[in-house]
Amino acid sequence: MPRIWQTIVVATTGAALTLAAIDANPAHALKFKSNFTVDITTGDLAGNSYEGYLTFDDSELTGTGSETVVADKVSFDFNGLTYTEKQDFYYPSAPFVEFDSGTFLGLNFSPFDDFFALPFDLINDSLEYFAHNSGEVAVSSLGGGVGSVTYTEPEAVPEPATILGLSVIGLGFLLRKKQVSSQNI
């Protein structure tokens, strides 16, 4: 068989085995990531936008009725400070990612800062921030306000084993190509 056909067979077989391994265990949880943007619409921060992301796994989701899972990771940059899941008032039992009949609704995140003040409350598609000072950064000097939250569609995050497997296959192809070109010299 010509070498090009051998390469095609090996590549096809490798891809098929990788896909079979991924589909072989549908009960296995997948980790998902969603980015979000908060656009402040009222208050003294009106017109500002802030960004963050969350990750979660879907192992406990059934796709039926109202469901929540605890977020694995949250990072939200708000008015000069970065808030994480560990600052949620109910951590490690929160923050929550909420779903309705399998539809992603968003994040429910209520952090407390180092001064035990609630700087904001983010619930699904809305954020309300409150008047107080957070350390040296004034969250709002005139009063609170609200904003709207938009999310990217949650996307599966590749697991390290899958990435490693694909890397090994790619490295094998490169080494084979180098070996073949060395033999032709």
N, C-alpha and C positions, 0 to 999 in steps of 0.2 A: 504494500500500500504506500503511495507517495507520502512524503513527510507532511505536506499541507493537510492531507486527510487525517493523518494521525493527530495533528495538532487540533483540528476541528473536533474529532471524536473525544479527545481528552478534555477540551474546553466544554463541550456539550455535556459530557458525563459529570464533570465537576460542578457545572451549574445545576444540573438536574439533582445531584446528590445534595447540594446546598439547599435548594428549594424544598426537597423532600424532607430534609432535617428540620427546616423551619415549619413546614406544614404538619409534620408527624405528631406534634404535641400541641394541639389547639387549646388544651386546658391550661397550658403554661402562660403565666401572666406576661404581658408586654408592658414596657415602660413607655409612657407618652410624654410629650413636651408641648406646651402651648405658650407662645409669647403674648403679651397683652400691652395695650396702650391706654392710659387714662388721660382724657381731655377734660380739663377743668372748665366748667361752664359758668359758675357763679362764685362770688366771693373775691377776696383780694388776690387770689392766685388765678383768676379767670384768664383764659387764653394760653395757659401753660399746658404742656404735655409731659407725661412721665411714663417710663417703660419698665417692664418686668417680665418674668417668666415663671412658670410652674411646671413641675413634673409629678407624675403619679403612675401607679400601676393599676391595671384593670382586673386583677385577680378576683376581686370581690363583687364585681359588677355582673348583674343578671340581665340588664336591659329592660327591666320591668318596674314601673312605678318610679317613685322618688327615691333616689339613692345618693349616698355620699361615700367618698373615700378620703382618707387623710393624704394630703399632698406630701410627697417625698421631699421636695425642695421647692422653696419660693424665694425669689429675689426681686425686690421692687425698689427702684430708685425714686424716692419722693422728696422733692424740695431739698436736695443736698445730702440726704441720708439714705443709706441702703437698709431696707428692712428684710429680714429672713424669716423662715418658718419658725425658728427658735424663739422669736419674739412674740408669737401669737400667745394671747392670754391663756389659752387652754393647751399649749404645747406640752407633751407630744401627741395629744389626742386631736389636735387641730394644727393648722388650718385645713378646711375641707374643700374638696372639689365636688361640685354638685351636678347631678344628672336627673333628667326626667324622661322615663321610658327610653333610656339609652342615648338621649340627646344631651350633649355637653352644655351646661348652663354657665359655668364659670367657677370662680374662686370665692370662698367665704373666709376673709382674713381680717382679724382684729388685733393688731400688735400693740404692745405697750413698750415704750422706750425706756431708757435708763432712769428716767425720772418718774416712772410709773404713771405716765400720762398717755391717754389714748389719742394718738395723732390723727388717725383716720379709721374708718370702717369701710372695707371693700366687700360688697356683697353682689356677686354675679356681675351684672352689667352697670352697677353704679358705685360711686365712691363718695363718702361724705367725710370732709375733714373738719377739724375742730380748732377753736382758738386757744392756743397755749404756746409756750416756748418749749422746744425740744432741745435741751442742752443749750448751746450757744446759737442754734439756728431757730429763728422764729418760724413756726409752721404757719401761723396766721396772726397778724397783729391787730387786724380790724374785726375779725370774726371768722366764722367757718364758711364753708361753701360746699358745692357738689360738683361732680364730674361724671362723665360717662366712660364706661370701660368696653373696649373691643378686644376680642381674642382672635388669634389665628386658630385655624382648625387643628386640634391635637394631632401630632404626627408621631408615629412609632420611632423610638430611639433604638438604633441597632445595639444589640448586646455585644459585649467585648468578645465573646467566643465566636460570634458570627464574623466580626471584623477580623479576628485573628485567622479564622479559617479561610476567608477570602484573600487575606494577605499572603498566606502560605501558598495558596494556589497560584496567585500572581507571581510570587517569587520563584515558584517551580517553573513557570513558563519562561521567565527571564533567564534562569539558569540553563534551561534546555536550549533556548535560542542562542545563548552565548556558547554553549557546548557544540551546537551544530555549526555555528559560524567559525569556531576554532578548528573544527574538523575539515572545513572547506578551504582553509588557508594552506 
